[in-house]
Amino acid sequence: MSEIRPTDATAIHTTEAWQVQRIEDGLAAAREGRVRPADVVFAEIAAKHGWACGLPPA
């Protein structure tokens, strides 16, 4: 098992903190009805970039 240095623990905690906040924000948005279907969002991104079927050119 590798040794965890204080800087490592801080980095891990910071990453977890922003991830938790992002999840909480997403749940709040869903409760408020501010979430759109992923296929609609992906279709808009594809149209913006001129991709067919939502995929980047091969």
N, CA, C and O of each residue as an XYZ file, in Angstrom:
232
protein
N       0.849     -1.179      0.000
C       0.000      0.000      0.000
C       0.892      1.239      0.000
O       1.866      1.306      0.750
N       0.563      2.209     -0.832
C       1.394      3.407     -0.920
C       1.041      4.387      0.190
O      -0.071      4.399      0.719
N       2.011      5.188      0.514
C       1.824      6.187      1.566
C       1.026      7.365      1.008
O       1.282      7.818     -0.108
N       0.066      7.858      1.781
C      -0.706      9.039      1.381
C      -0.118     10.249      2.090
O      -0.093     10.323      3.318
N       0.351     11.190      1.289
C       0.909     12.426      1.836
C      -0.222     13.443      2.010
O      -1.243     13.333      1.330
N      -0.070     14.422      2.895
C      -1.131     15.420      3.114
C      -1.593     16.110      1.837
O      -2.781     16.398      1.689
N      -0.670     16.379      0.910
C      -1.070     17.031     -0.343
C      -1.964     16.126     -1.166
O      -2.883     16.602     -1.832
N      -1.703     14.802     -1.127
C      -2.545     13.847     -1.846
C      -3.958     13.848     -1.269
O      -4.936     13.889     -2.015
N      -4.062     13.803      0.042
C      -5.369     13.768      0.693
C      -6.161     15.037      0.387
O      -7.376     14.986      0.194
N      -5.473     16.169      0.344
C      -6.138     17.431      0.030
C      -6.657     17.403     -1.397
O      -7.777     17.846     -1.655
N      -5.868     16.893     -2.322
C      -6.291     16.818     -3.724
C      -7.495     15.898     -3.866
O      -8.433     16.213     -4.598
N      -7.477     14.777     -3.180
C      -8.598     13.847     -3.234
C      -9.845     14.505     -2.661
O     -10.924     14.405     -3.245
N      -9.708     15.166     -1.536
C     -10.854     15.832     -0.904
C     -11.417     16.923     -1.815
O     -12.634     17.053     -1.946
N     -10.550     17.696     -2.434
C     -10.997     18.764     -3.322
C     -11.769     18.190     -4.499
O     -12.814     18.723     -4.873
N     -11.274     17.125     -5.079
C     -11.964     16.496     -6.202
C     -13.325     16.000     -5.764
O     -14.316     16.218     -6.461
N     -13.390     15.345     -4.635
C     -14.663     14.839     -4.152
C     -15.636     15.969     -3.868
O     -16.834     15.837     -4.120
N     -15.135     17.071     -3.351
C     -16.010     18.196     -3.006
C     -16.683     18.768     -4.248
O     -17.886     19.029     -4.226
N     -15.932     18.967     -5.333
C     -16.570     19.535     -6.525
C     -17.501     18.525     -7.160
O     -18.517     18.907     -7.742
N     -17.177     17.235     -7.062
C     -18.057     16.225     -7.632
C     -19.377     16.165     -6.864
O     -20.449     16.071     -7.462
N     -19.290     16.220     -5.547
C     -20.495     16.213     -4.723
C     -21.340     17.442     -5.038
O     -22.559     17.335     -5.175
N     -20.710     18.605     -5.154
C     -21.452     19.822     -5.467
C     -22.125     19.720     -6.831
O     -23.268     20.150     -6.989
N     -21.438     19.160     -7.809
C     -22.007     19.008     -9.158
C     -23.222     18.083     -9.138
O     -24.229     18.354     -9.792
N     -23.120     16.997     -8.387
C     -24.243     16.064     -8.264
C     -25.418     16.736     -7.571
O     -26.559     16.604     -8.015
N     -25.149     17.453     -6.490
C     -26.223     18.145     -5.774
C     -26.896     19.183     -6.661
O     -28.119     19.318     -6.635
N     -26.114     19.916     -7.444
C     -26.679     20.902     -8.373
C     -27.552     20.224     -9.426
O     -28.615     20.734     -9.779
N     -27.100     19.079     -9.922
C     -27.866     18.341    -10.915
C     -29.181     17.815    -10.355
O     -30.208     17.862    -11.031
N     -29.153     17.318     -9.127
C     -30.382     16.838     -8.493
C     -31.363     17.984     -8.265
O     -32.566     17.832     -8.477
N     -30.846     19.126     -7.834
C     -31.707     20.294     -7.632
C     -32.327     20.738     -8.953
O     -33.511     21.073     -9.002
N     -31.541     20.741    -10.016
C     -32.048     21.127    -11.337
C     -33.149     20.158    -11.786
O     -34.164     20.578    -12.341
N     -32.941     18.876    -11.545
C     -33.945     17.880    -11.927
C     -35.243     18.103    -11.161
O     -36.329     18.031    -11.737
N     -35.131     18.371     -9.877
C     -36.330     18.623     -9.067
C     -37.091     19.849     -9.551
O     -38.318     19.903     -9.467
N     -36.359     20.828    -10.056
C     -36.975     22.074    -10.525
C     -37.393     21.988    -11.997
O     -37.914     22.957    -12.551
N     -37.169     20.846    -12.622
C     -37.560     20.670    -14.015
C     -36.640     21.358    -15.008
O     -37.046     21.634    -16.137
N     -35.404     21.638    -14.605
C     -34.464     22.335    -15.483
C     -33.522     21.379    -16.201
O     -32.406     21.760    -16.554
N     -33.958     20.140    -16.421
C     -33.124     19.155    -17.088
C     -33.763     18.792    -18.424
O     -34.970     18.563    -18.505
N     -32.937     18.741    -19.473
C     -33.434     18.392    -20.811
C     -32.946     16.996    -21.173
O     -31.892     16.571    -20.700
N     -33.689     16.283    -21.997
C     -33.254     14.944    -22.412
C     -31.889     14.990    -23.104
O     -31.609     15.891    -23.894
N     -31.052     14.007    -22.791
C     -29.699     13.961    -23.336
C     -29.700     13.901    -24.860
O     -28.843     14.508    -25.502
N     -30.659     13.170    -25.452
C     -30.645     13.062    -26.911
C     -30.909     14.407    -27.579
O     -30.418     14.663    -28.679
N     -31.675     15.259    -26.923
C     -31.924     16.603    -27.465
C     -30.647     17.435    -27.381
O     -30.275     18.124    -28.331
N     -29.987     17.359    -26.238
C     -28.738     18.116    -26.049
C     -27.675     17.645    -27.041
O     -27.002     18.468    -27.661
N     -27.518     16.331    -27.196
C     -26.521     15.802    -28.127
C     -26.846     16.186    -29.567
O     -25.944     16.494    -30.346
N     -28.125     16.169    -29.923
C     -28.522     16.561    -31.284
C     -28.171     18.022    -31.547
O     -27.727     18.368    -32.642
N     -28.370     18.879    -30.548
C     -28.017     20.301    -30.702
C     -26.511     20.477    -30.874
O     -26.063     21.282    -31.690
N     -25.737     19.723    -30.102
C     -24.272     19.797    -30.227
C     -23.849     19.319    -31.613
O     -23.009     19.947    -32.258
N     -24.430     18.207    -32.071
C     -24.100     17.669    -33.393
C     -24.436     18.670    -34.490
O     -23.641     18.880    -35.406
N     -25.610     19.289    -34.401
C     -26.017     20.276    -35.412
C     -25.063     21.464    -35.415
O     -24.712     21.987    -36.472
N     -24.651     21.878    -34.237
C     -23.737     23.016    -34.123
C     -22.416     22.739    -34.844
O     -21.816     23.638    -35.434
N     -21.970     21.467    -34.787
C     -20.689     21.097    -35.393
C     -20.833     20.486    -36.777
O     -19.838     20.140    -37.414
N     -22.061     20.354    -37.240
C     -22.273     19.798    -38.568
C     -22.065     18.298    -38.651
O     -21.756     17.775    -39.722
N     -22.231     17.596    -37.532
C     -22.053     16.154    -37.502
C     -23.353     15.457    -37.883
O     -24.438     15.917    -37.530
N     -23.239     14.357    -38.597
C     -24.395     13.513    -38.924
C     -24.582     12.494    -37.803
O     -23.608     11.952    -37.280
N     -25.815     12.241    -37.446
C     -26.152     11.232    -36.433
C     -25.515     11.527    -35.074
O     -25.388     10.624    -34.248
N     -25.126     12.739    -34.839
C     -24.563     13.092    -33.541
C     -23.151     12.628    -33.307
O     -22.647     12.751    -32.190
N     -22.482     12.091    -34.329
C     -21.133     11.612    -34.166
C     -20.155     12.493    -34.935
O     -20.472     12.974    -36.022
N     -18.970     12.704    -34.375
C     -17.971     13.486    -35.113
C     -17.531     12.719    -36.356
O     -17.650     11.494    -36.392
N     -17.028     13.408    -37.370
C     -16.571     12.725    -38.582
C     -15.469     11.720    -38.272
O     -14.629     11.963    -37.406
N     -15.473     10.612    -38.966
C     -14.460      9.551    -38.720
C     -13.128      9.919    -39.323
O     -12.169      9.154    -39.216
